[in-house]
Amino acid sequence: MSMLQKILEQMYVEPELLAQLDEEQKQVLFIKMREEQMKRWRQREEDLERQEKSKSAAKNGELKRRVQWLSGVDGNVWVWVMGDHPNDKSIEQILEDEAMLQARLLAEKELKTQEEALKNELSRQGAVVGENASTESASLPANSVQISLYEDANNFVAASPVINNSSTSTGPQPFPVTSLDDETRLLSKLRETPVAISVESMGRKPMTRPPPPPVPSKIKLRPVATKTNANSSTVDDDTLEKRQSEIYQSIKEAREKIAQEAEKEADKERQYWEEQERRSREAEAAIRKIAQNAREQHRQQSLRTSTSILPALQNASAHTSLRDAIKNLPRPPKPKSRQAIIEWFQRDELPRGTGLDPKTRLVAPWFHGIISREQSEALLKSRPTGSFLVRVSERIWGYTVSYVSIDGVCRHFLVERIPEGYQFLGTNQVVHDHLYDLICYHETAPITAKGNEILKTAVGQSANGGMCDYDDLMSASLNQVLRF
């Protein structure tokens, strides 16, 4: 296996080996590795696509279910939107019906539970009473039984002669009944003391009926609905409806309470976000105010009035205009000669990079040497509005910006060189650290508000045998400046 194949297989290059390769070999190796990556990626995509196709084919073979949509009269898919039909219930009606159904089910469940509990209690009480009755019947003698006077008084009275004539009777002998008064006294006597009567002497069969079970005092009986008792069924329906209405009212109250709590929470949330929004607006307003104050302060610090015009502003009277005062001022000191301007530029300006592009360290396309006003106007002749150039001034220690205005007239603006930087000669002018910054600033900001002069198109050198008008300024130390 070759070294290249090993690298492509592992997709890794040893740092020592990579350091021994030249740039061309590194580019070739990079291209080969990139081709190998693309090859592997395509292969993986093809494998994934085949797997997806096989899975979908197997799924379609196993599950043959299909979705069939109902079609309307117009042949399109039939769509029903809840609430559009006149017979559709509103959400309030649906919730009310749901609450009624829930209340009905709960009421039926409660009544059913109560009935089962009552039946279980009655069954338990009946079982206890049955056990007690069987125990008492077993303890009585076979030939006698305790009889209530109220149940068998007539039979007892009718059998009294037989009992009176019997000689084998062991119980108390009754009084002979001869008249109504005697019968009344007999009944009152029998009411006072229970009597044990011999069954054989009365000629009756023994009684085996147990006494009735006592009714529990803590159980409240209510009629139970049956198929054969219509009145009981009516009472149960009324009870069910009453309980259903009670449960529905409780559900309704609970829902109203939940809705009120949700509304309160929503109000709290809304008030919270309104407060947050108010604070955010106040913070943004404070930030904007701070930024505005900072910009205004920076502008006031950056704006300076030319030192040449300050005497005119200080000595101008109320009846003298600023323009007349400026005209009466003496001109700034003029350079003595062209050679003095060259020496000044090479000594003070060229080390600062004046006239050069700070990015490329080459001469800016708008920079010209010491040319006259007429030469600059000849260069700007027939140029569009916004064309400009910057030349070294012959009148002051500074520069002149020559500009083509909107009416085609060439205008000239003096740029002072002051210790703080560069600024146009005038009042309330922005001071810039470099001449290049001044030109870039006025590519968007007008020189004067009235003329709206925007520096748009830079006008460079004219073709005159390859010579530039700034050669005498930069030929001596241009190489030193470029190195700087």
C-alpha positions in Angstrom: 0.0 0.0 0.0 1.4 3.4 -1.1 1.7 6.3 1.3 -1.1 8.2 -0.6 -3.5 5.3 -0.3 -2.7 5.0 3.4 -3.4 8.7 4.0 -6.7 8.5 2.0 -7.8 5.4 3.9 -7.0 6.9 7.4 -7.8 10.5 6.3 -4.9 11.7 8.5 -1.5 13.1 7.7 1.4 13.0 10.1 2.6 16.5 11.1 6.2 15.6 10.3 5.3 14.4 6.8 3.1 17.4 6.2 6.0 19.8 7.1 8.2 18.1 4.4 5.8 18.8 1.6 5.9 22.0 -0.4 2.8 24.1 -1.2 2.0 22.4 -4.5 2.2 19.0 -2.9 0.0 20.1 -0.1 -2.6 21.4 -2.5 -2.6 18.1 -4.4 -2.9 16.1 -1.2 -5.8 18.4 -0.1 -7.6 17.8 -3.4 -7.2 14.1 -3.2 -8.5 14.0 0.4 -11.4 16.1 -0.5 -12.3 13.8 -3.5 -12.1 10.8 -1.1 -14.5 12.6 1.3 -17.0 13.3 -1.4 -16.8 9.7 -2.7 -17.5 8.3 0.8 -20.3 10.8 1.3 -22.0 9.9 -2.0 -21.6 6.2 -1.2 -23.2 6.7 2.2 -26.1 8.7 0.7 -26.8 5.9 -1.8 -26.8 3.2 0.9 -29.2 5.2 3.0 -31.5 5.8 0.0 -31.5 2.0 -0.7 -32.3 1.2 2.9 -35.2 3.7 2.9 -36.6 2.2 -0.3 -36.4 -1.3 1.1 -38.1 -0.3 4.3 -40.9 1.4 2.5 -41.4 -1.5 0.2 -41.6 -4.0 3.1 -44.0 -1.7 4.9 -46.2 -1.4 1.9 -46.2 -5.2 1.5 -47.1 -5.8 5.2 -49.7 -3.0 5.7 -52.0 -2.6 2.8 -54.3 -0.1 4.6 -55.3 3.0 2.8 -57.1 6.1 3.7 -60.2 6.9 1.7 -61.7 10.3 2.0 -65.4 11.0 1.7 -66.4 13.1 -1.3 -69.0 15.9 -1.2 -71.5 16.8 -3.8 -68.9 19.0 -5.7 -66.6 16.0 -5.9 -64.0 17.4 -3.5 -63.1 16.0 -0.1 -66.0 16.4 2.3 -65.0 18.7 5.2 -67.1 19.5 8.3 -66.1 22.4 10.4 -67.5 22.3 14.0 -69.9 25.2 14.6 -70.7 26.1 11.0 -73.8 24.1 10.8 -77.0 25.6 12.4 -77.6 22.4 14.4 -74.1 22.4 15.9 -74.0 23.2 19.6 -71.9 26.0 20.9 -69.0 25.3 23.3 -71.1 26.5 26.2 -73.9 24.1 25.4 -71.5 21.2 25.0 -69.9 22.0 28.4 -73.4 22.3 30.0 -74.5 18.9 28.5 -71.3 17.3 29.7 -71.8 18.7 33.2 -75.4 17.4 33.2 -74.3 13.9 32.1 -71.6 13.8 34.7 -74.1 14.9 37.4 -76.6 12.2 36.3 -74.0 9.5 36.5 -72.7 10.6 39.9 -76.3 10.8 41.3 -77.1 7.3 40.0 -73.9 6.0 41.5 -74.7 7.5 44.9 -78.2 6.2 45.0 -77.1 2.8 43.9 -74.4 2.8 46.6 -77.0 3.8 49.3 -79.5 1.1 48.2 -76.8 -1.6 48.4 -75.8 -0.4 51.8 -79.4 -0.5 53.0 -79.9 -4.0 51.6 -76.8 -5.3 53.3 -77.9 -3.7 56.6 -81.4 -5.2 56.4 -80.0 -8.6 55.5 -77.7 -8.5 58.5 -80.5 -7.4 60.9 -82.8 -10.2 59.5 -80.2 -12.8 60.0 -79.7 -11.7 63.7 -83.5 -11.7 64.3 -83.9 -15.2 62.8 -81.2 -16.6 65.0 -82.9 -15.2 68.1 -86.3 -16.5 67.2 -85.1 -20.0 66.5 -83.3 -20.0 69.9 -86.5 -18.9 71.8 -88.7 -21.5 70.0 -86.3 -24.2 71.0 -86.5 -23.2 74.6 -90.3 -23.4 74.9 -92.1 -26.6 75.9 -93.6 -28.7 73.1 -97.1 -28.5 74.6 -97.3 -24.9 75.5 -96.6 -21.4 74.0 -96.7 -17.8 75.2 -99.8 -16.1 73.6 -100.6 -12.5 73.3 -104.0 -11.6 74.6 -104.7 -9.1 71.8 -104.3 -11.7 69.1 -106.3 -14.7 70.7 -108.7 -13.0 73.1 -111.8 -14.2 71.2 -110.5 -17.8 71.0 -109.6 -17.7 74.6 -113.1 -16.4 75.7 -114.8 -19.0 73.5 -112.8 -21.8 75.0 -113.2 -20.7 78.6 -116.0 -23.2 79.6 -113.8 -26.1 78.3 -110.8 -24.8 80.3 -113.1 -24.4 83.4 -114.4 -28.1 83.3 -111.0 -29.6 82.6 -109.5 -31.5 85.6 -106.0 -31.9 84.1 -105.2 -28.3 83.5 -102.3 -27.0 85.4 -102.6 -23.3 84.5 -104.8 -20.7 86.3 -108.5 -21.2 86.1 -110.5 -18.5 84.3 -113.5 -16.7 85.7 -116.9 -17.9 84.5 -118.4 -15.5 82.0 -122.1 -15.0 82.7 -122.6 -11.4 81.6 -121.0 -8.4 79.8 -119.6 -7.1 83.1 -118.0 -10.4 83.8 -116.3 -10.4 80.3 -115.0 -6.9 80.9 -113.5 -7.8 84.2 -112.0 -10.8 82.7 -110.3 -8.8 79.9 -108.9 -6.2 82.3 -107.6 -9.0 84.5 -105.9 -10.7 81.6 -104.4 -7.4 80.5 -102.7 -7.0 83.8 -101.0 -10.5 83.9 -99.9 -12.6 80.9 -101.3 -16.1 81.0 -99.7 -19.4 80.1 -102.4 -21.6 78.5 -102.2 -25.2 77.8 -102.7 -25.9 74.2 -104.2 -29.3 74.7 -106.9 -27.9 77.1 -107.8 -25.3 74.4 -108.2 -27.8 71.7 -105.8 -25.9 69.4 -102.6 -26.8 67.5 -99.3 -25.6 68.8 -98.2 -22.1 67.4 -94.6 -22.0 66.0 -94.7 -18.4 64.6 -91.8 -16.3 66.0 -92.3 -12.8 67.2 -91.7 -10.0 64.6 -88.1 -8.7 64.5 -87.5 -5.3 66.1 -86.9 -2.4 63.6 -83.4 -0.8 64.1 -83.7 2.8 65.4 -80.6 4.1 63.5 -81.7 3.0 60.0 -83.9 5.3 57.9 -86.2 3.3 55.7 -87.2 4.7 52.3 -89.2 3.1 49.5 -87.3 1.1 47.0 -88.3 1.2 43.3 -89.6 -2.0 41.9 -91.3 -3.0 38.7 -94.6 -3.7 40.5 -94.7 -0.5 42.5 -95.3 2.5 40.3 -95.4 5.0 43.2 -92.0 3.9 44.6 -90.4 4.4 41.1 -91.8 7.9 40.8 -90.3 8.8 44.2 -86.9 7.4 43.1 -86.9 9.5 39.9 -87.7 12.6 41.8 -84.9 11.9 44.2 -82.5 11.2 41.4 -83.4 14.4 39.6 -83.1 16.4 42.8 -79.6 14.9 43.5 -78.6 15.4 39.9 -79.5 19.1 40.0 -77.5 19.5 43.3 -74.4 17.9 41.8 -74.8 19.9 38.6 -75.0 23.1 40.6 -71.9 22.2 42.5 -70.0 21.4 39.3 -71.2 24.7 37.8 -70.0 26.6 40.9 -66.6 24.8 40.8 -66.2 25.7 37.1 -67.1 29.3 37.7 -64.6 29.4 40.6 -61.9 28.0 38.3 -62.8 30.5 35.6 -62.6 33.4 38.1 -59.2 32.2 39.4 -57.9 31.8 35.8 -59.1 35.3 35.0 -57.4 36.7 38.1 -54.2 34.9 37.1 -54.5 36.3 33.6 -55.0 39.8 35.0 -51.9 39.4 37.2 -49.9 38.1 34.2 -51.1 41.0 32.1 -50.2 43.6 34.7 -46.8 42.0 35.2 -46.0 42.2 31.5 -47.4 45.7 31.2 -45.1 46.7 34.1 -42.2 45.0 32.4 -43.0 46.7 29.1 -43.2 50.1 30.8 -39.9 49.6 32.5 -38.3 48.5 29.2 -39.6 51.7 27.5 -38.3 53.8 30.3 -34.9 52.1 30.1 -34.8 52.5 26.3 -35.8 56.2 26.6 -33.0 56.7 29.2 -30.5 55.0 26.9 -31.5 57.1 23.9 -31.3 60.2 26.1 -27.8 59.3 27.3 -26.7 58.5 23.7 -28.2 61.8 22.4 -26.4 63.7 25.2 -23.2 61.9 24.4 -23.5 62.7 20.7 -24.3 66.3 21.4 -21.4 66.6 23.8 -19.0 65.0 21.3 -20.3 67.3 18.6 -19.7 70.3 20.7 -16.3 69.1 21.6 -15.5 68.3 17.9 -16.8 71.6 16.5 -14.3 74.4 16.5 -14.2 77.8 15.0 -11.2 78.7 13.0 -8.6 80.6 14.9 -8.4 83.0 11.9 -12.1 83.9 12.4 -12.1 84.3 16.2 -10.9 87.9 16.1 -13.7 88.8 13.7 -16.2 87.2 16.1 -14.8 89.0 19.1 -14.4 92.4 17.5 -17.6 92.4 15.4 -20.2 95.0 16.6 -23.9 94.6 16.6 -24.3 96.6 13.4 -21.7 94.7 11.4 -22.4 91.3 9.8 -20.2 88.3 10.2 -19.4 88.2 6.5 -18.3 91.8 6.4 -16.2 91.3 9.5 -14.5 88.3 7.9 -13.8 90.2 4.7 -12.1 93.0 6.7 -9.8 90.5 8.5 -6.3 90.1 7.3 -5.6 86.8 5.4 -3.8 84.0 7.2 -0.1 83.9 6.7 0.9 82.8 3.2 3.8 80.6 2.5 6.8 82.4 1.2 7.6 80.1 -1.7 6.9 76.8 -3.3 10.0 75.3 -1.8 8.8 76.3 1.7 5.6 74.4 1.1 7.5 71.3 -0.1 9.7 71.4 3.0 6.7 71.9 5.3 4.9 69.0 3.8 7.8 66.6 3.9 8.7 67.6 7.4 5.3 67.8 9.1 2.6 66.2 6.9 4.2 63.2 5.2 5.3 61.5 8.4 1.6 61.7 9.5 0.5 59.9 6.4 -1.3 62.9 4.9 -2.4 62.3 1.3 -2.1 58.5 1.7 -4.7 55.8 2.0 -4.1 54.2 5.5 -5.3 50.8 4.2 -3.0 50.4 1.2 -0.4 53.0 2.2 -0.5 54.3 -1.3 -1.3 57.8 -2.5 -5.1 58.5 -2.2 -6.8 58.9 -5.6 -8.1 62.4 -4.7 -4.7 63.8 -3.6 -2.8 66.3 -5.8 0.3 68.4 -5.3 0.8 72.1 -5.4 -1.4 73.0 -8.3 -3.2 76.3 -9.0 -6.9 77.1 -8.9 -7.0 77.2 -12.7 -5.4 73.7 -13.0 -7.9 72.2 -10.5 -10.8 73.7 -12.4 -9.4 72.3 -15.7 -9.3 68.8 -14.1 -12.9 69.1 -12.9 -14.3 70.6 -16.1 -17.2 68.6 -17.6 -17.2 66.3 -14.5 -20.5 65.3 -12.8 -21.8 66.8 -9.7 -20.0 65.6 -6.6 -16.6 65.3 -8.3 -13.8 66.6 -6.2 -10.0 66.7 -5.6 -7.7 67.8 -2.8 -4.7 69.9 -3.5 -1.9 71.5 -1.4 -2.9 75.2 -1.1 -0.6 78.0 -2.1 -2.4 80.6 0.0 -2.3 79.0 3.5 -0.5 76.3 5.4 -3.1 73.7 4.5 -5.2 72.3 1.7 -8.0 73.1 -0.7 -11.0 70.9 -1.6 -12.2 71.7 -5.1 -15.7 70.6 -5.7 -18.2 70.5 -8.7 -21.6 71.9 -7.4 -25.0 71.1 -8.7 -25.0 74.0 -11.1 -21.7 72.9 -12.6 -19.7 75.6 -10.9 -16.4 74.7 -9.3 -16.2 75.7 -5.7 -13.1 75.8 -3.4 -13.0 75.1 0.4 -9.9 75.8 2.5 -8.8 73.2 5.0 -6.7 74.4 7.9 -3.9 72.5 9.5 -4.2 73.1 13.3 -2.5 71.4 16.2 -5.7 69.4 17.0 -6.1 68.2 13.4 -7.8 69.3 10.2 -10.9 71.4 9.7 -12.6 73.6 7.1 -11.9 77.3 7.5 -15.1 78.7 9.1 -17.4 78.4 12.1 -18.7 75.3 13.8 -16.5 72.9 11.8 -15.7 69.3 12.9 -12.1 68.7 13.7 -10.6 65.4 12.3 -7.3 63.7 13.3 -6.3 63.1 9.7 -7.0 64.6 6.3 -8.3 61.2 5.1 -10.8 61.1 7.9 -12.1 64.5 6.9 -12.7 63.4 3.3 -14.4 60.1 4.4 -16.7 62.1 6.8 -17.9 64.4 4.0 -18.7 61.5 1.7 -22.0 61.3 3.7 -22.2 64.6 5.5 -22.5 67.8 3.5 -19.8 70.4 3.7 -22.4 73.2 4.0 -26.1 72.8 4.9 -27.1 75.2 2.1 -25.1 73.8 -0.7 -25.4 70.2 0.4 -21.9 69.3 -1.0 -21.3 65.6 -0.8 -17.9 64.2 -1.9 -18.9 61.5 -4.4 -16.3 61.0 -7.2 -12.6 61.4 -6.7 -10.7 62.9 -9.6 -7.1 61.7 -9.9 -4.1 62.5 -12.1 -4.3 63.5 -15.8 -2.3 61.4 -18.3 0.8 63.6 -19.1 3.6 61.2 -19.7 3.3 59.3 -16.4 4.3 62.2 -14.3 2.2 63.1 -11.2 1.7 66.6 -9.8 2.7 65.4 -6.3 6.1 63.9 -7.3 8.0 66.8 -6.0 6.3 66.4 -2.6 6.9 62.6 -2.1 9.8 61.6 -4.3 12.4 62.4 -1.6 11.0 60.3 1.2 8.2 58.2 -0.3 10.0 54.9 0.3 10.4 55.9 4.0 6.7 56.7 4.3 5.7 53.4 2.7 7.8 51.5 5.1 6.3 53.4 8.0 
